[in-house]
Structures are given as structure tokens and as C-alpha cells.
Amino acid sequence: MDPLDMWDFSSPLISLWINRFYIYLGLAFGFSLWICFQIVIRKQDKKSQEKTVPNASQNLMTNGYLSLEKREIFVSGVKIFYGSQTGTAKGFAAVLAEAVAALGLPVAVINLKEYDPDDHLAEEATSKNVCAFLLATYTDGRPTESAEWFCKWLEEAASDFRFGKTYLKGMRYAVFGLGNSAYAHHFNKVGKNVDKWLWMLGAHRVMARGEGDCDVVKSKHGSIEADFTAWKAKFISRLQALRKGEKKPCSGNCRKGKCESHQRGSERAEPGSQAQEGFRQRDAEEEELLGSTSEEESGPEDLQSLSSVIDVEDLGQIMDRVKKEKREKEWREGETGVFGSAVENEASEPRAMITPALREALTKQGYQLIGSHSGVKLCRWTKSMLRGRGGCYKHTFYGIESHRCMETTPSLACANKCVFCWRHHTNPVGTEWRWKMDQPEMILKEAIENHQNMIKQFKGVPGVKEERFEEGMTVKHCALSLVGEPIMYPEINRFVKLLHERKISSFLVTNAQFPAEIRNLKPVTQLYVSVDASTKESLKKIDRPLFKDFWQRFLDSLKALAEKQQRTVYRLTLVKAWNVDELQAYAELVSLGSPDFIEVKGVTYCGESSASSLTMANVPWHEEVVRFVSELVDLIPDYEIACEHEHSNCLLIAHKKFKIGREWCTWIDYNRFQELIQEYEDSGGSKTFSAKDYTARTPSWALFGASERGFDPRDTRYQRKNKAKDISGC
């Protein structure tokens, strides 16, 4: 029997089995149709949703959310990092934070002293924040104490191959540096370095670095505050553009002149393009400008080795060094492109020393400004003597009539930034004359007129003596020590000669940084040199000079002083805990310059200042000044203590040659000096004279140890004081 006869082909199961191929084919076709249907449905749903979403919400979604192809570019917040020594950068950080908060953005202000870059800096690459760095440059181009560790870490990371060229890729940042262009060799060095190191680690600079300049003369906007305000405005504008997803316009400094923004002109970038295109361009540059993987810089021998036979294993290191050099060159060229034009414009013609910001600051302090670089101010001792009271210590030591003394300067600029500067460093600084120059005749004429106008304001004021008011209208003395460095003025000799022609005595003070000018200076009534410290280290700390060779200049200035025939003076300002323990070194400096007199004065505290760290604790008591002077005199046998002015916390040490017989002759015969200087001018400088030729006897009340302690008995305050003693004695 045939086995097939046992099967019933009419059975449904058998039919399905025989036609299974057609069944499979049908199922596959149906499943495909279902998939296609689902795709069409989803596309329609997406289109309908896009039509129903409002325009504002759609823009927010486009700018705020990631798609598969576009990178989000909205700003989630701003972090402001600051490194400050005197508080200026900290104050700027607070101002910037207020401006950012006004945009409705989250903002954080961070002291770099409390920030650990090893733990947190890499997070900024993905945080969508914009980081602003406000960094001050401190002494010798070093970072401030608060930013020292951050800068050290960043520098090491930038040169360490283990961090890689993309360590901070995605981080967006801007830098504003605070410095003083008078220190040209390290102006804004910290800001420049941090900008470079962040860039080398792959971070994206959202705008050009800002440079604040404390030198109001060279500051681009007139002051460091104005420099910051201008940078802040650009930063806020850039921040708003980033929030909208706008691409920064091409500056024309793109590598090889190629960038998409340049090709498309002024077209608005598509949402997300700023980040994508910026990073694509960045990737292309970094492949060629990769930082070195070696800690050593490449030298000529490395470059030479490229053309010779080298080991394949060494090829990578050599190429890395070449790439690092090229990368740093690219960064420097970018710096030149951004800032070069500004430097060229500044150097094109001399600028006025007195800028609008400087004029405003000095005018508030009571200065009467003259021309473009000079000033005059009424001394408080002038006001005192007009009222019949005593004069300054120069009256006690040398017989100056304080109510007839004009305090002025032909140069507001200085080459030092002394910690005890009682002008709080509002004046400009510089190492050479680089400003417009006014003629000495105009300066002297306006100085006298301004001085007389200030004296006139005291006419009829209660307590002002009529006879002294009349005397005060005629200037008899000129103290060239108001502010700045008068010896910097190119026509200083002509200015002094004009003073002498008007029978006005000249007292000129210099800060011992211009030895050639001291040698070339024609005779003045009395020439001062400030000796604020006796060692290189303490002088640098106290005077903060601009010259790199400041110590040699200081010593040469003292030697130049020793060659002068007129009266010479060392002026020592004692600052407790700074320079009061250098007695032996001071004694050596005295032998170097052989001054006729040494004025020793305790520092005057002038209130808090961001430019100085002095406090009342640094002001020595009068007894401490007396003790210092006594110990110093023991080390210089040719000198003795001559005079004292207790009110000014000041003593005068004089060379024994001015003790004629048993009487001190530290005062000046001003009429005799005018006769001698006239003979000098008539002889064309051939007839010289010495300091002893115009001395006068010092009154007993001015001598050290006298009961008056430097008070003029004609001083009404002294008379009242003694009268009170007599009454109490009765």
C-alpha cells in the first residue's frame, strides 16, 4: 500500500505546510508595510507639533536643546575668577557680577585662592558656562598671592603632554589683566600668560584679552577703571550674542584667511553653528599646532636634525617641539594683530601727561594744575604761618618762611611707586620723559599766579595776620617736592634759573634714580636725595622703582651728590618694620654721598589706599625716631644731631663743619645765596661757591634738646602752651 494514500491532502494543516513559503512572504510584506506606516505617522505628528509650538518656544528649543547634528550653544551661567592683591580686581569682579546678573544669568564670583583647578577646571569644558578671569600682575611680573597656585598649575598643565591639546576643549573664557605699563618688561604678564595657557589647553577665547593700565598717562581710556568699563561693555555684549547663538564676526585674522563667517558675509549663523564651526576650525588648527609632548624647548640643533638622519623613535618628539613653537608663534601673531595697532597709535605722537582722569583726581586733592604736566598746591604749613602759627620743619632747620613758600613741580611723573606716597599714586609714573613739554617760563608764571590766587582766599579769614598775608603774596622760596620727579623735566635747569632771577630760593628733591641728571643739574639752594632704604632688597620693597638697574642708579646718584658744591641733604623716611634696623648699611651710604645734612623723619600715615599696605603700626613714635638718630650718629663720627621739629616727628643731623665755634649754622642766608648765584651766572659757571658760603646761625629754639623742641617762640600755639604751663605752675 502506497504511504501517500495514508495522508489526506484535504487537511488544512497539510495545506499550510505545503504553501508555507507564500505565507512567510505575506507576513514579511505586511510587517514592512506596518513599519512604513509608523514612520509616516511619526513624521506627521512631528510636523503638527512644530506648527503648534509658538515661535518663541521654538527658538528656545532650537537654541537650548541638543539634536543629533547640532550642538547647543546657550550660556548656562558665568563664573568670574579673580586674583587680587590690593582689592582692585576683587572690586571689578563684583561690578562685573552685577552686570551679568542684570541679564538674568546665574553668576558666581570665585577667589582663585579658594579654587582647586585640579578638581574643578576640567568641568568647565562641559558646563556651558563662560569663565571670566580678572588677574592682577604683582611685583616682577608674578601673580598675586591668591592666584599663585592657579597660575603655577595652569603653566605646568600647558606644558605637560599628559593633559593633551583638548583637555579644556569646550571651555569658553575671557581674560582681563590689571597692570602698570610703566613696568614695561612685565606689563600685564599674568593676564597674558593665563590667556595663552588656557588657549594651549584647548579652551576657546570668546573675546580679545582686556588690559587695564594703572598708568593714567598711557591708559587707553584714561584710567584702569575706564579700561575695565570698556572691556566689561564688550564682554556683556559678547555674552548676549552667545546666548542668541550668534557667531562672532570674522576679525580678518583667521588662519590663512579662511573662515565660514568670512565666506558667508554677514549672514546669520544657524543655531548651533557657532560652537560646531568654532570647534571644527579649532580642530584643524590643533592638528597642526599641537602643544609639545616634551618638557624641553626645541633648539637649533633639533631643527637641524630634521634634515639629517634621525631615529624613527625620535621623530615624534622632534615634530611635537616644532608644532609647539609654531603654535606659540601663532598665538603671538594673534596678539600682535589684536593689540599692535593700539601700540602704534600711542607711539605716533607725545601725549599730555595730565589726562582727564588724572586732572579730576588731582583737582579733588587740591592741586592747581598747570599746562600738561605741572602743578602747584598750598601747603598746610603755609596756611599755618599765615595765621601766626609755626612753620614746617624746613623753617626750623633752614629758616624758610613757610607763608612765603610755594610748593610746586614741573613734572607730576615719578620713577617710583613708594609705599608711603601720600598722593596715593594718582600721579603718573615713567622712566623717561615721553610726554608733551611746556616751556618753563609759562610754568613758573602760572605757578606763581595760582599760588597767589590761593593765598588771596585767606584775606579776611579770622586768625590770619595781615602782615603775613601781605608777605605771603610775594613768593620767596620754592619747594620742588610737591609730587613726582622734578629732575625728569628736560628744562629743569632753565626753570631753576628763572626762579633765581626772581630772587626765589630753590629746594629740589629727587628720588635717586637719575644720576646723570643730578650731575648736569646747575646749583640750587639745597639739593635733596631721598634715601628710603639702605639695602637693595628693602629699597625695592619700599620705593618699588621702575628701573631694572635701580640699585646701581641709586648708588650712582649718591656718588653724584658728593660732587656737588651746594648744600646737599639725605632725606630718610623711617617706616617701622621696614627699614629701621639697617643702621650699619645707612652709615655706609652716608660715607658714599657725604651729604651736608641728613633729615630723618617718621613716615606719615595718610589713610588706607589700594596702592599701599601701610597702617598706623608702621608709624614710629618720636622717641623711636630720636633713638634711631642717636644710634646712627654713633656710627658716623663726622656728624651730630643739630635740630629737632617734634610736631613733624623729624630730626636734623648735620656735618660738624656747620658747627662754627660752638654754634650751629644750619640756617641759610638767602640774600647771600642770591648774590653768589648771580656771580655764578655772570661768570658763565666758572665762579663756584660752597655750601658754607651762605650759612646763617641757627636760633637756639630750633636746636635739638631745646625746651621749645623746634617750636618757633613766635608761634601763637607755643605761646598759649607756655602760658598754660605758667598758670598751672601758679
Residue, then its C-alpha position, 0 to 999 in steps of 0.5 A: m500500500d502506497p504511504l501517500d494514500m495514508w495522508d489526506f491532502s484535504s487537511p488544512l494543516i497539510s495545506l499550510w505546510i505545503n504553501r508555507f513559503y507564500i505565507y512567510l512572504g505575506l507576513a514579511f510584506g505586511f510587517s514592512l508595510w506596518i513599519c512604513f506606516q509608523i514612520v509616516i505617522r511619526k513624521q506627521d505628528k512631528k510636523s503638527q507639533e512644530k506648527t503648534v509650538p509658538n515661535a518663541s518656544q521654538n527658538l528656545m528649543t532650537n537654541g537650548y536643546l541638543s539634536l543629533e547634528k547640532r550642538e547647543i550653544f546657550v550660556s548656562g551661567v558665568k563664573i568670574f575668577y579673580g586674583s587680587q592683591t590690593g582689592t582692585a580686581k576683587g572690586f571689578a569682579a563684583v561690578l562685573a557680577e552685577a552686570v551679568a546678573a542684570l541679564g538674568l544669568p546665574v553668576a558666581v564670583i570665585n577667589l582663585k585662592e579658594y579654587d582647586p583647578d585640579d578638581h574643578l577646571a576640567e568641568e568647565a569644558t562641559s558646563k556651558n558656562v563662560c569663565a571670566f578671569l580678572l588677574a592682577t600682575y604683582t611685583d616682577g611680573r608674578p601673580t598675586e598671592s591668591a592666584e599663585w597656585f592657579c597660575k603655577w598649575l595652569e603653566e605646568a598643565a600647558s606644558d605637560f603632554r599628559f593633559g593633551k591639546t583638548y583637555l579644556k576643549g569646550m571651555r569658553y573664557a575671557v581674560f582681563g589683566l590689571g597692570n602698570s605699563a610703566y613696568a614695561h618688561h612685565f606689563n600685564k604678564v599674568g593676564k597674558n600668560v593665563d590667556k595663552w595657557l588656557w588657549m594651549l589647553g584647548a579652551h576657546r577665547v570668546m573675546a580679545r584679552g582686556e588690559g587695564d593700565c594703572d598708568v593714567v598717562k598711557s591708559k587707553h581710556g584714561s584710567i584702569e577703571a575706564d579700561f575695565t568699563a570698556w572691556k566689561a561693555k564688550f564682554i556683556s555684549r559678547l555674552q548676549a550674542l552667545r546666548k542668541g547663538e550668534k557667531k562672532p564676526c570674522s576679525g580678518n585674522c583667521r588662519k590663512g584667511k579662511c573662515e565660514s563667517h568670512q565666506r558667508g558675509s554677514e549672514r546669520a549663523e544657524p543655531g548651533s553653528q557657532a560652537q560646531e564651526g568654532f570647534r571644527q576650525r579649532d580642530a584643524e588648527e590643533e592638528e597642526l599646532l599641537g602643544s609639545t609632548s616634551e618638557e624641553e624647548s626645541g633648539p637649533e640643533d633639533l631643527q637641524s636634525l630634521s634634515s639629517v638622519i634621525d631615529v624613527e623613535d625620535l621623530g615624534q618628539i622632534m615634530d611635537r617641539v616644532k608644532k609647539e613653537k609654531r603654535e606659540k608663534e601663532w598665538r603671538e601673531g594673534e596678539t600682535g594683530v589684536f593689540g599692535s595697532a593700539v601700540e602704534n597709535e600711542a607711539s605716533e605722537p607725545r601725549a599730555m601727561i595730565t589726562p582727564a582722569l588724572r586732572e579730576a583726581l588731582t583737582k579733588q586733592g587740591y592741586q592747581l594744575i598747570g599746562s600738561h604736566s605741572g602743578v602747584k598746591l598750598c601747603r598746610w604749613t603755609k596756611s599755618m604761618l599765615r595765621g601766626r602759627g609755626g612753620c614746617y620743619k624746613h623753617t626750623f632747620y633752614g629758616i624758610e618762611s613757610h607763608r612765603c613758600m610755594e610748593t610746586t613741580p614741573s613734572l607730576a611723573c615719578a620713577n617710583k611707586c613708594v609705599f608711603c606716597w601720600r598722593h596715593h599714586t594718582n600721579p603718573v609714573g615713567t622712566e623717561w620723559r615721553w610726554k608733551m613739554d611746556q616751556p618753563e617760563m609759562i610754568l613758573k608764571e602760572a605757578i606763581e599766579n595760582h599760588q597767589n590766587m590761593i593765598k588771596q582766599f585767606k584775606g579776611v579769614p579770622g586768625v590770619k595776620e595781615e602782615r603775613f598775608e601781605e608777605g605771603m603774596t610775594v613768593k620767596h622760596c620754592a619747594l620742588s617736592l610737591v609730587g613726582e620727579p622734578i629732575m625728569y623735566p628736560e628744562i629743569n635747569r632753565f626753570v631753576k634759573l628763572l626762579h633765581e632771577r626772581k630772587i626765589s630760593s630753590f629746594l629740589v628733591t629727587n628720588a635717586q634714580f637719575p644720576a646723570e641728571i643730578r650731575n648736569l643739574k646747575p646749583v640750587t639752594q639745597l639739593y635733596v636725595s631721598v634715601d628710603a632704604s639702605t639695602k637693595e632688597s628693602l629699597k625695592k620693597i619700599d620705593r618699588p622703582l621702575f628701573k631694572d638697574f635701580w640699585q646701581r642708579f641709586l648708588d650712582s646718584l649718591k656718588a653724584l651728590a658728593e660732587k656737588q658744591q651746594r648744600t646737599v641733604y639725605r632725606l630718610t623716611l623711617v617706616k617701622a618694620w621696614n627699614v629701621d634696623e639697617l643702621q650699619a648699611y645707612a652709615e655706609l651710604v652716608s660715607l658714599g654721598s657725604p651729604d651736608f645734612i641728613e633729615v630723618k623723619g617718621v613716615t606719615y600715615c595718610g589713610e588706607s589706599s589700594a596702592s599701599s599696605l601701610t597702617m598706623a603700626n608702621v608709624p614710629w613714635h618720636e622717641e623711636v625716631v630720636r633713638f634711631v638718630s642717636e644710634l646712627v650718629d654713633l656710627i658716623p663720627d663726622y656728624e651730630i644731631a643739630c635740630e629737632h621739629e617734634h610736631s613733624n616727628c623729624l630730626l636734623i643731623a648735620h656735618k660738624k663743619f656747620k658747627i662754627g665755634r660752638e654754634w650751629c649754622t644750619w640756617i641759610d642766608y638767602n640774600r647771600f645765596q642770591e648774590l653768589i648765584q648771580e656771580y655764578e651766572d655772570s661768570g658763565g659757571s666758572k665762579t663756584f661757591s660752597a655750601k658754607d658760603y651762605t650759612a646763617r646761625t641757627p636760633s637756639w629754639a630750633l636746636f635739638g634738646a631745646s625746651e621749645r623742641g623746634f617750636d618757633p617762640r613766635d608761634t601763637r600755639y607755643q605761646r598759649k602752651n607756655k602760658a598754660k604751663d605758667i598758670s598751672g605752675c601758679 
